[in-house]
Structure formats: structure tokens, C-alpha cells
Amino acid sequence: VRRPFYRHLYFQVLIAIALGAFIGHFWPTFGESLKPLGDAFIKLVKMIIAPVIFLTIVTGIAGMADIGRVGQVAAKAFAYFLTFSTLALIVGMIIGNVVQPGNGLNIDPATLDAGAVEKYSEQAHETTIVGFLTGIIPDTVVSAFSEGNILQVLFVSVLFGIALAMVGDVGKPVLTFLESVSHAFFKLVAILMKAAPIGAFGAFAFTIGKYGIGSIANLAALVATFYITAAVFVVGVLGLVAWANGFNILKLIRYLKEELLLVLGTSSSEAALPSLLNKMERAGASKSVVGLVVPTGYSFNLDGSMLYCTFGTMFIMQ
């Protein structure tokens, strides 16, 4: 039986975003006060991200007949991440040079507050490849979960999944237990997602209330250039990848519309991670591939961020 359209999460999130924008515009003070609604929803989601990733990866890897396949999947994923993240940077630079969204503002650099970015420049200088890689290893197994570091959770999960697979029949009771726990956690995800419209409403009302409706259109050239380029990249570049692998990118976007709207409404991609993992499995992807590729992609496959950082940097330069 098909559910009425108003019972679908994506429709409820859309209505919540529109209502949040309305409240924030006409009653900005009240809109700002709704910030805790968005923050609370993000915290609820972050609360379950670590265990969901752990359970998905461990049960996926431990259930694989061929452990060597884990390495193959990881190698393919990282090759893909590196290739297309680099391509996104190149596309961003080309479009940024052609469109030049920063030209015409005629801002005197001497009037800008250099101290406003001092903290970020210091962090950038302190970040090294070695420091980043060693940071993936948690101080303790528990700290990976308590700090909510996705890469550290991923690291622990992969190692534990491989160990559980290697012990053979002795580990079967543990695997059965973890699979049962994973079902309970995904049910918890479904329950928490019902609060997504409330979170999107609060987050959008706060944004419009604090920064004004003009914040959406203030940097129209930059925002429009970014979204058009992102659309071309997704439909064109990723569309070709999807076609080469036997599926349609537009159908995938429709399938993930609730998660995409959730990210738009809350300004947090983490909010969509638990349900994204669940949907990818339901779509037919194996649990081990989903568990490895999706959480890792959240840290290493940031095509949208590559485009945005390129545009932002060139916007300031221009």
C-alpha cells in the first residue's frame, strides 16, 4: 500500500525547511531561539553514528568468506576517492576561472580583518600527513567511540571485523549477537529520523533569523556557480561512473532524496549517515562494501567540499 505523500520524510523535511525560513524571516528573534532544535537533532544522530558504523563494518567483514576481498574493496575505494576528488578540484578551478564570481566586488584587502582567520591558518600549518595518519589510531579502543571520530571508529571496526573472521567458528556466537544488535540500532535510526523535520525546522529558522533572508542571495554569483557546477559534476561525471557500473544516477538521487534534503535542512551530512548506510544495503550493496566505503568516503571522498573550497578560495583571490 502506497503511503500518502505527506507521510514521506522528504515531504515533511521540505515543509519544515519552508516553515523555518518563514519564521526566521518574519520573527528573527524567535527563529534564533529555535537553534537548540537543530543542535539536539544533530546530537541525537551523532550519538548513534559510531555504533552503527562499528556494527555495519564488523558484521559485514566477519560475514565475508574471503578476507582478501576486504583489501580489494579498500584499494578500489581509495583509488576512486583520490581520482574524483582531484578531478573535482580541477573542475572547480576551471569553472572558477571562467565565471570569476569574485570579480566586481572591488573590496580593498586592507579593510579585511586578517586576525579572523589566524586560528584556521595555524591549524593548517600544524596539520601534516604523518600527524593525520597517526591520528587515525585512537588512544584506546573506547576513546574512538567516546570522541566520535569516524576514522578512528572505522579503523577499530575493520581490525575487529578481520580478527572476528579469522577466529572462525569460535567467533560465530559473537557475530550472531552483533547482527541482532545491529537490527536494533537500525530500528533506533528509523525512530530518530522521525524527528528530522523538527531538526531541519530549527536549523533553518536559526540561520534565516540570525543572518537574514538575504544570506541566501547575498553571494548569489558564488552560490549559483557552486550549485550549477555541483549539478554538472554529479549528473555528468558521476553519471558516467554510474552508467559504467549499470545504474542511473538520477534514480539514485531520487532514492536518496530524503537524505539529501536532510543534509540541506540541517547543514550536516552526518545527519544522513545512519539512514544512508541502511538504504545502500536495501538497494543491494553488500554490507561489507557499504560499511567500508560509505563511512570512509565521509572523510576521504569530499567532491562537493573540493568544489566549494576551490570556489571559495578563488572568490577571495578575485
HELIX and SHEET records of a PDB file:
HELIX    1   1 PHE A    5  ARG A    7  5                                   3    
HELIX    2   2 LEU A    9  PHE A   26  1                                  18    
HELIX    3   3 PRO A   28  SER A   33  1                                   6    
HELIX    4   4 LYS A   35  ALA A   62  1                                  28    
HELIX    5   5 GLY A   68  VAL A   99  1                                  32    
HELIX    6   6 PRO A  109  THR A  111  5                                   3    
HELIX    7   7 ALA A  114  VAL A  117  5                                   4    
HELIX    8   8 GLU A  118  GLU A  126  1                                   9    
HELIX    9   9 ILE A  129  THR A  134  1                                   6    
HELIX   10  10 VAL A  141  SER A  146  1                                   6    
HELIX   11  11 ILE A  150  MET A  166  1                                  17    
HELIX   12  12 GLY A  168  GLY A  171  5                                   4    
HELIX   13  13 LYS A  172  MET A  193  1                                  22    
HELIX   14  14 ALA A  196  TYR A  211  1                                  16    
HELIX   15  15 GLY A  214  ALA A  217  1                                   4    
HELIX   16  16 ALA A  220  VAL A  232  1                                  13    
HELIX   17  17 PHE A  233  LEU A  238  3                                   6    
HELIX   18  18 GLY A  239  ALA A  244  1                                   6    
HELIX   19  19 ILE A  249  TYR A  255  1                                   7    
HELIX   20  20 LYS A  257  THR A  266  1                                  10    
HELIX   21  21 SER A  269  ALA A  272  5                                   4    
HELIX   22  22 LEU A  273  ARG A  282  1                                  10    
HELIX   23  23 LYS A  287  PHE A  300  1                                  14    
HELIX   24  24 ASP A  303  MET A  317  1                                  15    
END                                                                             
